[in-house]
Amino acid sequence: MAWLLVALPAAGALVLFLAGRRADAWGHWLGVGTVVGAFAVGLAIFLETTGLSPEQRTRELSVYSWMSSGALDVDFGLRLDPLSLTFVLLITGVGALIHLYSVGYMSHDPNRRRFFAQLNLFVAAMLVLVLANNFVLLYLGWEGVGLASYLLIGFYQDRPSAATAAKKAFLMNRVGDVGLAIAIFLLWLELGTLQYSEVFARIGEVPGGAVLAITLLLLLGACGKSGQFPLQSWLPDAMEGPTPVSALIHAATMVTAGVYLIARAAPIYNLSDTGRLVVCLIGAITLMIGAIVGCAYDDIKKVLAYSTVSQIGYMILAVGLGPVGYALGILHLLTHGFFKAGLFLGAGSVMHAMNDDVDMRRFGGLWRKLPVTFVTFGLGYLALIGFPFLSGYFSKDAIIEAAFAQEGWQGWVFGGLATLAAGLTGFYMTRLMLMTFFGRARWKDLTSADGRDYHPHESPVTMTAPMIVLALGSIGAGALLYPVLPGWLSPSVGERVELSGGALPHAVIPWLVVGVSLLGVLLAYLFVGRRAVPVQRPQRVSPVVAAARADLGANAFNEAFVERPGIWLTRILVFFDNRGVDGLVNGVAAGFGGSSGRLRRLQTGFVRSYALSMLGGGVLIVAAMLAVRFV
């Protein structure tokens, strides 16, 4: 049955792409049905796997022989183990809810059928990525996700901003993809195989320097897909796509691919302390960048996007901690999938009610008009800030505790930054709640960009039902998964190492984190809740706020160190190609052409010219013979 996991959404995408306008009336339901069917298959395999002993829970299915060249033999093979099945349930479960939500959200879009075709393609590619049993097939899914994200982010093709954002995401992901490709080449060079089972069993044969290089290159790939420093700036711009795309990319699929890659490659990272340290540093830097920038934006979707950057940073930090944190990173990935998907769908519901406006300064007082959206969004907000006993409390706080448990300076730095980011999370999310749902109804005195008055109203049931389900996950997913997930994942990522020692006593850390988060909530209330929110954003702000609004220089950094050098290199190569390679080839051709043109002048076609030439030649020969005789 496992091949159906990929085949169902892939077939849905194929039918919807080829059927054209004939599928406009029913294509969206086909898109929903294929993902629901994949979820049913995944759930059946999951339940079957839970009945097996831990050592029997890793199984492989060879669907067919994909490519064979010399010593390279690659199967289209699926690896069914606790890690891949966990991702299958997340991708298809949350993906099905997002598909159902999209039926209502895209109901008036004339290109809805194309949208669902691309959603199905995205889900199919992500399933290939997580189910692959070798690095080559993983790379196929990796690139498929990149293609589908390009199509979905740029779905509104008539908007230059959407086309630019799609191109930016595609190109920045290519930077990370080069790292992943080189890592795969190194694994083949060192081991002569790319099957997970063989690579992980024999990775100890690889020299330490090569292992370090592989871990860093895999991390570069993860930074591209998961929007980590220094490749994080594409992820907020991905908000140009329809809101369900934001939920799918930012919650359950694409941005989690980097976390999955590092967790899947756990046997490799276990051999490199330096590699894991770099992973932790990248995660810690990114979680702070996302939290700081999230405090400065007024666009509701971009605040959530930078929140995703920060939360994925927590996950990267966790898997960088090694055996202590692999399971914790996946735990936060799962809980984040619930509450962040719910938050994005809630933002879409607000936009649906507010003529697609995203400026929180134009909202206010919406809790009365959107009661279901307010309650479900509020539960996602509480889970995200780590409110006690909701999902984020069990996963994020566990990561912070594991970070503080590291020895020496690492415990203070990683634990301290993670705690500070928790306080910033409380600030920017409370600011978002206050500006959107509370205070004066600023929209009453305004008109939207298209000239229409605002008439806030609750979304249809096809949109609110998925939000309610995700809100339930925001409440209870952490409590349900925290006790069992480490044991369940042990066949894939190894047994979790229990915490011992560290920078702070373990009993103090939960109180510290909750206290810092509540301090962020209080500061947001003092700075935002007790003051009138101006409809127009103030132009004169402090240098810190200005830097945050400029994404802390992320775009300038990428322009200076990636785009400009790339343009210069391209110009040099074009000059060399035009003047060097083409110049040589064209010069040789021109030389032969000129010579043949000059020689052609001797062939006039006139008999008298040929007779004169023969006479002249004869005279010369006779003259030469006479000269030789007399000399």
Secondary structure in CASP SS format (residue, H / E / C, confidence):
PFRMAT SS
TARGET T0000
AUTHOR 0000-0000-0000
METHOD secondary structure of the structure
MODEL  1
M C 1.00
A C 1.00
W H 1.00
L H 1.00
L H 1.00
V H 1.00
A H 1.00
L H 1.00
P H 1.00
A H 1.00
A H 1.00
G H 1.00
A H 1.00
L H 1.00
V H 1.00
L H 1.00
F H 1.00
L H 1.00
A H 1.00
G H 1.00
R H 1.00
R H 1.00
A H 1.00
D C 1.00
A C 1.00
W C 1.00
G H 1.00
H H 1.00
W H 1.00
L H 1.00
G H 1.00
V H 1.00
G H 1.00
T H 1.00
V H 1.00
V H 1.00
G H 1.00
A H 1.00
F H 1.00
A H 1.00
V H 1.00
G H 1.00
L H 1.00
A H 1.00
I H 1.00
F H 1.00
L H 1.00
E H 1.00
T H 1.00
T H 1.00
G C 1.00
L C 1.00
S C 1.00
P H 1.00
E H 1.00
Q H 1.00
R C 1.00
T C 1.00
R E 1.00
E E 1.00
L E 1.00
S E 1.00
V E 1.00
Y E 1.00
S E 1.00
W E 1.00
M E 1.00
S E 1.00
S E 1.00
G C 1.00
A C 1.00
L E 1.00
D E 1.00
V E 1.00
D E 1.00
F E 1.00
G E 1.00
L E 1.00
R E 1.00
L E 1.00
D C 1.00
P H 1.00
L H 1.00
S H 1.00
L H 1.00
T H 1.00
F H 1.00
V H 1.00
L H 1.00
L H 1.00
I H 1.00
T H 1.00
G H 1.00
V H 1.00
G H 1.00
A H 1.00
L H 1.00
I H 1.00
H H 1.00
L H 1.00
Y H 1.00
S H 1.00
V H 1.00
G H 1.00
Y H 1.00
M C 1.00
S C 1.00
H C 1.00
D C 1.00
P C 1.00
N C 1.00
R H 1.00
R H 1.00
R H 1.00
F H 1.00
F H 1.00
A H 1.00
Q H 1.00
L H 1.00
N H 1.00
L H 1.00
F H 1.00
V H 1.00
A H 1.00
A H 1.00
M H 1.00
L H 1.00
V H 1.00
L H 1.00
V H 1.00
L H 1.00
A E 1.00
N C 1.00
N E 1.00
F H 1.00
V H 1.00
L H 1.00
L H 1.00
Y H 1.00
L H 1.00
G H 1.00
W H 1.00
E H 1.00
G H 1.00
V H 1.00
G H 1.00
L H 1.00
A H 1.00
S H 1.00
Y H 1.00
L H 1.00
L H 1.00
I H 1.00
G C 1.00
F C 1.00
Y C 1.00
Q C 1.00
D C 1.00
R C 1.00
P H 1.00
S H 1.00
A H 1.00
A H 1.00
T H 1.00
A H 1.00
A H 1.00
K H 1.00
K H 1.00
A H 1.00
F H 1.00
L H 1.00
M H 1.00
N H 1.00
R H 1.00
V H 1.00
G H 1.00
D H 1.00
V H 1.00
G H 1.00
L H 1.00
A H 1.00
I H 1.00
A H 1.00
I H 1.00
F H 1.00
L H 1.00
L H 1.00
W H 1.00
L H 1.00
E H 1.00
L H 1.00
G C 1.00
T C 1.00
L C 1.00
Q E 1.00
Y H 1.00
S H 1.00
E H 1.00
V H 1.00
F H 1.00
A H 1.00
R H 1.00
I H 1.00
G H 1.00
E H 1.00
V C 1.00
P C 1.00
G H 1.00
G H 1.00
A H 1.00
V H 1.00
L H 1.00
A H 1.00
I H 1.00
T H 1.00
L H 1.00
L H 1.00
L H 1.00
L H 1.00
L H 1.00
G H 1.00
A H 1.00
C H 1.00
G H 1.00
K H 1.00
S H 1.00
G C 1.00
Q C 1.00
F C 1.00
P C 1.00
L C 1.00
Q C 1.00
S C 1.00
W H 1.00
L H 1.00
P H 1.00
D H 1.00
A H 1.00
M H 1.00
E H 1.00
G C 1.00
P C 1.00
T H 1.00
P H 1.00
V H 1.00
S H 1.00
A H 1.00
L H 1.00
I H 1.00
H H 1.00
A H 1.00
A H 1.00
T C 1.00
M H 1.00
V H 1.00
T H 1.00
A H 1.00
G H 1.00
V H 1.00
Y H 1.00
L H 1.00
I H 1.00
A H 1.00
R H 1.00
A C 1.00
A H 1.00
P H 1.00
I H 1.00
Y H 1.00
N C 1.00
L C 1.00
S C 1.00
D H 1.00
T H 1.00
G H 1.00
R H 1.00
L H 1.00
V H 1.00
V H 1.00
C H 1.00
L H 1.00
I H 1.00
G H 1.00
A H 1.00
I H 1.00
T H 1.00
L H 1.00
M H 1.00
I H 1.00
G H 1.00
A H 1.00
I H 1.00
V H 1.00
G H 1.00
C C 1.00
A C 1.00
Y C 1.00
D C 1.00
D E 1.00
I H 1.00
K H 1.00
K H 1.00
V H 1.00
L H 1.00
A H 1.00
Y H 1.00
S H 1.00
T H 1.00
V H 1.00
S H 1.00
Q H 1.00
I H 1.00
G H 1.00
Y H 1.00
M H 1.00
I H 1.00
L H 1.00
A H 1.00
V H 1.00
G H 1.00
L C 1.00
G H 1.00
P H 1.00
V H 1.00
G C 1.00
Y H 1.00
A H 1.00
L H 1.00
G H 1.00
I H 1.00
L H 1.00
H H 1.00
L H 1.00
L H 1.00
T H 1.00
H H 1.00
G H 1.00
F H 1.00
F H 1.00
K H 1.00
A H 1.00
G H 1.00
L H 1.00
F H 1.00
L H 1.00
G H 1.00
A H 1.00
G H 1.00
S H 1.00
V H 1.00
M H 1.00
H H 1.00
A H 1.00
M C 1.00
N C 1.00
D C 1.00
D C 1.00
V C 1.00
D E 1.00
M H 1.00
R H 1.00
R H 1.00
F C 1.00
G C 1.00
G C 1.00
L C 1.00
W C 1.00
R C 1.00
K C 1.00
L C 1.00
P H 1.00
V H 1.00
T H 1.00
F H 1.00
V H 1.00
T H 1.00
F H 1.00
G H 1.00
L H 1.00
G H 1.00
Y H 1.00
L H 1.00
A H 1.00
L H 1.00
I C 1.00
G C 1.00
F C 1.00
P C 1.00
F C 1.00
L C 1.00
S H 1.00
G H 1.00
Y H 1.00
F H 1.00
S H 1.00
K H 1.00
D H 1.00
A H 1.00
I H 1.00
I H 1.00
E H 1.00
A H 1.00
A H 1.00
F H 1.00
A C 1.00
Q C 1.00
E C 1.00
G C 1.00
W H 1.00
Q H 1.00
G H 1.00
W H 1.00
V H 1.00
F H 1.00
G H 1.00
G H 1.00
L H 1.00
A H 1.00
T H 1.00
L H 1.00
A H 1.00
A H 1.00
G H 1.00
L H 1.00
T H 1.00
G H 1.00
F H 1.00
Y H 1.00
M H 1.00
T H 1.00
R H 1.00
L H 1.00
M H 1.00
L H 1.00
M H 1.00
T H 1.00
F H 1.00
F C 1.00
G C 1.00
R C 1.00
A C 1.00
R H 1.00
W H 1.00
K H 1.00
D H 1.00
L C 1.00
T E 1.00
S C 1.00
A C 1.00
D C 1.00
G C 1.00
R C 1.00
D E 1.00
Y C 1.00
H C 1.00
P C 1.00
H C 1.00
E C 1.00
S C 1.00
P C 1.00
V H 1.00
T H 1.00
M H 1.00
T H 1.00
A H 1.00
P H 1.00
M H 1.00
I H 1.00
V H 1.00
L H 1.00
A H 1.00
L H 1.00
G H 1.00
S H 1.00
I H 1.00
G H 1.00
A H 1.00
G H 1.00
A H 1.00
L H 1.00
L H 1.00
Y C 1.00
P C 1.00
V C 1.00
L H 1.00
P H 1.00
G H 1.00
W H 1.00
L H 1.00
S H 1.00
P H 1.00
S H 1.00
V H 1.00
G C 1.00
E C 1.00
R C 1.00
V C 1.00
E C 1.00
L C 1.00
S C 1.00
G C 1.00
G C 1.00
A C 1.00
L C 1.00
P C 1.00
H C 1.00
A C 1.00
V C 1.00
I H 1.00
P H 1.00
W H 1.00
L H 1.00
V H 1.00
V H 1.00
G H 1.00
V H 1.00
S H 1.00
L H 1.00
L H 1.00
G H 1.00
V H 1.00
L H 1.00
L H 1.00
A H 1.00
Y H 1.00
L H 1.00
F H 1.00
V H 1.00
G H 1.00
R C 1.00
R C 1.00
A C 1.00
V C 1.00
P C 1.00
V C 1.00
Q C 1.00
R C 1.00
P C 1.00
Q C 1.00
R C 1.00
V C 1.00
S C 1.00
P H 1.00
V H 1.00
V H 1.00
A H 1.00
A H 1.00
A H 1.00
R H 1.00
A C 1.00
D H 1.00
L H 1.00
G H 1.00
A H 1.00
N H 1.00
A H 1.00
F H 1.00
N H 1.00
E H 1.00
A H 1.00
F H 1.00
V H 1.00
E H 1.00
R H 1.00
P H 1.00
G H 1.00
I H 1.00
W H 1.00
L H 1.00
T H 1.00
R H 1.00
I H 1.00
L H 1.00
V H 1.00
F H 1.00
F H 1.00
D H 1.00
N H 1.00
R H 1.00
G H 1.00
V H 1.00
D H 1.00
G H 1.00
L H 1.00
V H 1.00
N H 1.00
G H 1.00
V H 1.00
A H 1.00
A H 1.00
G H 1.00
F H 1.00
G H 1.00
G H 1.00
S H 1.00
S H 1.00
G H 1.00
R H 1.00
L H 1.00
R H 1.00
R C 1.00
L C 1.00
Q C 1.00
T C 1.00
G C 1.00
F C 1.00
V H 1.00
R H 1.00
S H 1.00
Y H 1.00
A H 1.00
L H 1.00
S H 1.00
M H 1.00
L H 1.00
G H 1.00
G H 1.00
G H 1.00
V H 1.00
L H 1.00
I H 1.00
V H 1.00
A H 1.00
A H 1.00
M H 1.00
L H 1.00
A H 1.00
V H 1.00
R H 1.00
F H 1.00
V C 1.00
END
